[in-house]
Amino acid sequence: MIRGLSASANRQIAVFERNHGLPAGELAYALARWIAAARRPPGDFDLFCERDDTDLRNYDFHVRTLLEITVHALTRTARRELIAVIRPADARVLDRTVHNPLTSPELPWWLRRIHT
């Protein structure tokens, strides 16, 4: 269960996890990791917070990438709910990091940031 989401959104997330072979609660864990990373002191900031077993079966994924994949798998209403829960952590990460000009512009924004 992810606090702040409706029962319907949480059910959709559970179905997503099951359909992709993820352990129950994996998305809640990814969200907690992302929020925790955003709250860490600047000198102790873990922007990368990767999960080596959240591979959607074959690849290593950044926890924010997993959250983004999930967002796009939900219905419009559930998507809005999850984005509203993710948004404060995203804003904090954006405020505490800068764009890395050496990264590929094709990467998602969270993979193109460096902490200051």
N, C-alpha and C positions, 0 to 999 in steps of 0.2 A: 504494500500500500504506500502510495506517495501522498503525503499530507497536502491538502489544498486542491486535490483533484477529486472529481466526482466519482461515484461508484462505477459509472459507465466508462470513464476514462481509465480507471484502474483496471477494469476488466479487459479493455482493449490492449492495454500494456501487457497484461498477463497472457493474453492470446498471442501477442507479438513475440514475447519471450518463448512461449511453448513452440510456436511455429518455426522459430529460428534456433531451437535447441539450446536456448540460454537457461541457466538456472533461474528458478523463481526468485524474484527480488533483484535481479541483476540491474534493471533500470533504476530502481530506487538506490542501489549501491552506486551506480555511475553518477546519479544526480548528487548524492551525498559527497562523493569525491570531488565533483566539480565545485560545489558550494564551499567545501572545506578548502580547496585550493585557492579560491577567490578570497577567502577570509584570512589566509595566512599572512603573517607580517611580510613586508616587502623583501627583506633579506632572506626570508625562508620560503619564498614563493615557489610552489611546485606547479608550474604551468602545464607540465607535460602529463602528469597524472594518468599514465597509460595503464591499461588492463591487458595482460598478456593472454588471458583466457576468455576474453570477450570478443572472440574473433568472428562471430557469425559463421563459425565453423572452420575458417582457414586463415584468417588474417588478424594481425594485432590491430586493435583500434584504440584511439584516444577516447576517453570517456565522453568528451563533448561530441565526438563524431557519432558514437553510439546513440547519444541523446538526439542528435539531428536526424539520424536514420529513423529513429522511432517517431519523431515528430511528423515526418512525412508519411508514415504508415497509418496514422490515426485519422479519424473523421475530423471534419472542420472544427467542431465544438471541442472535442478532446484535444486537438492540436492547439487551439487557443489557450486552453487550460494549462497544458504542459509548458508552452512558451512563456506564459505568465509566471510560472514557477522558476523557470530557467533564467529569465530576463535579468533579475537583480544580480545574479552571479556573473552573467555575461557583461553587464555594465561595469561591475567592479573590476573584472579582468581587463576590460578595455581602458578603464581609467588608470590602471596600475601598470600598463604595458605600453610598448610602442611598436609600430610596424617594423618588421625586419625586411629591409629592402633586398636582402640576398635570397629571399625565398621566392618560390614560384607563385605568380599571381593566380594560378589555378588551384592552389591549396585553399581550404576553408580559412576564414579569418583567424580562428584560434590556433592554427598551425603556422601562422605568419607573424606571430607576436613574440616579443622578447621582453623580459622584465627589466626595469630600470634600476 
